[in-house]
């Protein structure tokens, strides 16, 4: 059962990475287009900035969940690293429970935000519901919660990148 759950989390992680990277690439393409239309064509397009903001929401919430899974997020562990193993383990459980609380908050309040704004539209994209633009908040929270459950019960997942400490970048 643990192996199946770990594989499911591997697939979920892969989906989060693909979604986050796609959003990042699109943002990287949209912003230069906005600059080009404004300064070269002298006719600024109205859609690039709001679309970049929407993609940033996707990148932030979905990408953050993926980063959290592999412990790639920003953290300050200097003092925790100097604790005895027993206290460090206890502190890690407390941190995971606090993060689970944040994930539940994202799920509950994000879902309410989606529900309240579902019938509103965005001026630049009248076909797009505001609620859809807020979907990454509860979805990212759900992914984060699943990754936290994985970490609590199965530990950190193995690093997917093979490291070879005996080699240097200039070999």
Phi, psi and omega per residue, in radians:
X1 nan -0.723 -3.140
X2 -1.115 -0.681 3.127
X3 -1.128 -0.686 3.113
X4 -1.141 -0.767 3.129
X5 -1.099 -0.721 3.139
X6 -1.097 -0.753 3.117
X7 -1.120 -0.685 3.100
X8 -1.093 -0.700 3.114
X9 -1.207 -0.567 3.050
X10 -1.079 -0.766 3.122
X11 -1.172 -0.730 3.103
X12 -1.089 -0.727 3.089
X13 -1.049 -0.768 3.138
X14 -1.077 -0.731 3.099
X15 -1.100 -0.776 3.115
X16 -1.054 -0.733 -3.139
X17 -1.155 -0.758 3.137
X18 -1.101 -0.785 3.131
X19 -1.106 -0.828 -3.135
X20 -1.102 -0.773 3.128
X21 -1.163 -0.662 3.095
X22 -1.103 -0.762 3.098
X23 -1.068 -0.732 -3.137
X24 -1.106 -0.774 3.134
X25 -1.122 -0.742 3.128
X26 -1.114 -0.730 3.079
X27 -1.046 -0.754 -3.126
X28 -1.140 -0.418 3.094
X29 -1.556 -0.611 -3.059
X30 -1.258 -0.740 -3.085
X31 -1.099 -0.809 3.070
X32 -1.072 -0.602 3.089
X33 -1.092 -0.720 3.109
X34 -1.089 -0.732 3.116
X35 -1.137 -0.746 3.134
X36 -1.061 -0.836 -3.109
X37 -1.170 -0.593 -3.115
X38 -1.287 -0.831 -2.976
X39 -1.727 -0.444 -3.138
X40 -1.674 -0.851 -3.130
X41 -1.480 -0.210 -3.120
X42 1.023 0.505 3.136
X43 -2.549 1.578 -3.041
X44 -1.158 2.300 3.041
X45 -1.339 2.493 -3.082
X46 -1.510 -0.349 -3.000
X47 -1.516 -0.421 -3.036
X48 -1.085 -0.751 -3.088
X49 -1.140 -0.872 3.122
X50 -1.123 -0.587 3.101
X51 -1.178 -0.699 3.092
X52 -1.097 -0.649 3.099
X53 -1.139 -0.768 3.128
X54 -1.102 -0.735 3.104
X55 -1.179 -0.548 3.076
X56 -1.145 -0.623 3.068
X57 -1.093 -0.772 3.109
X58 -1.081 -0.859 -3.131
X59 -1.029 -0.763 -3.079
X60 -1.123 -0.915 -3.003
X61 -1.413 -0.690 3.136
X62 -1.371 -0.750 3.119
X63 -1.142 -0.623 3.127
X64 -1.139 -0.658 3.098
X65 -1.095 -0.747 3.114
X66 -1.115 -0.751 3.127
X67 -1.116 -0.646 -3.137
X68 -1.136 -0.657 -3.087
X69 -1.014 -0.755 -3.098
X70 -1.677 0.215 3.105
X71 1.078 0.635 -3.140
X72 -1.691 -0.014 -3.138
X73 -1.323 2.905 3.123
X74 -1.270 2.247 3.048
X75 -2.583 2.748 3.126
X76 -2.053 1.878 -3.033
X77 -2.094 0.301 -3.072
X78 -0.987 -0.910 -3.088
X79 -1.248 -0.664 3.120
X80 -1.112 -0.632 3.141
X81 -1.166 -0.359 -3.127
X82 -1.666 0.032 3.087
X83 -1.408 2.721 3.004
X84 -1.077 2.704 -3.050
X85 -0.934 -0.750 -3.108
X86 -1.061 -0.790 -3.138
X87 -1.234 -0.624 3.110
X88 -1.117 -0.702 3.102
X89 -1.124 -0.763 3.110
X90 -1.100 -0.761 3.123
X91 -1.096 -0.689 3.123
X92 -1.113 -0.706 3.103
X93 -1.119 -0.741 3.111
X94 -1.075 -0.764 3.122
X95 -1.071 -0.768 3.140
X96 -1.101 -0.691 3.113
X97 -1.169 -0.679 3.076
X98 -1.152 -0.696 3.083
X99 -1.140 -0.642 3.085
X100 -1.106 -0.661 3.096
X101 -1.100 -0.728 3.089
X102 -1.120 -0.728 3.130
X103 -1.108 -0.733 3.103
X104 -1.120 -0.704 3.076
X105 -1.024 -0.786 3.124
X106 -1.083 -0.708 -3.122
X107 -1.157 -0.908 -3.043
X108 -1.176 -0.958 -3.077
X109 -1.310 -0.523 3.055
X110 -1.146 -0.716 3.101
X111 -1.121 -0.710 3.095
X112 -1.117 -0.697 3.099
X113 -1.100 -0.745 3.097
X114 -1.071 -0.799 -3.115
X115 -1.090 -0.771 -3.091
X116 -1.194 -0.587 -3.049
X117 -1.769 0.116 -3.036
X118 -1.020 -0.651 -3.053
X119 -1.633 0.064 3.056
X120 -1.555 2.674 3.087
X121 -2.115 2.834 3.117
X122 -1.619 2.373 -3.073
X123 -0.992 -0.757 -3.111
X124 -1.341 -0.336 -3.138
X125 -2.331 1.333 -3.048
X126 -1.111 -0.302 3.117
X127 -1.458 -0.152 -3.027
X128 -1.865 2.178 3.105
X129 -1.272 2.429 3.069
X130 -1.078 -0.617 3.121
X131 -1.018 -0.662 3.113
X132 -1.136 -0.634 -3.133
X133 -1.186 -0.420 3.104
X134 -1.602 -0.067 3.130
X135 -0.992 -0.573 3.120
X136 -1.050 -0.377 -3.139
X137 -1.187 -1.006 3.122
X138 -1.215 -0.555 3.112
X139 -1.154 -0.799 3.084
X140 -1.088 -0.670 3.081
X141 -1.106 -0.707 3.116
X142 -1.154 -0.749 3.086
X143 -1.075 -0.796 3.127
X144 -1.036 -0.779 3.140
X145 -1.084 -0.736 3.095
X146 -1.106 -0.693 3.114
X147 -1.187 -0.589 3.089
X148 -1.189 -0.757 3.096
X149 -1.046 -0.749 3.094
X150 -1.033 -0.801 -3.091
X151 -1.148 -0.679 -3.125
X152 -1.160 -0.791 -3.021
X153 -1.603 -0.472 -3.077
X154 -2.069 -0.142 -3.097
X155 1.477 -3.133 3.113
X156 -1.096 2.464 3.071
X157 -1.236 2.755 3.100
X158 -1.126 2.568 3.133
X159 -1.200 2.159 -3.108
X160 -1.287 -0.225 -3.132
X161 -1.711 2.157 3.136
X162 -1.350 2.183 3.125
X163 -1.839 2.399 3.103
X164 -2.105 1.584 -3.072
X165 -1.137 -0.343 -3.111
X166 -1.357 -0.157 3.121
X167 -1.863 2.708 3.079
X168 -1.936 2.830 -3.140
X169 -1.072 -0.308 -3.068
X170 -1.788 0.188 3.106
X171 -1.297 nan nan
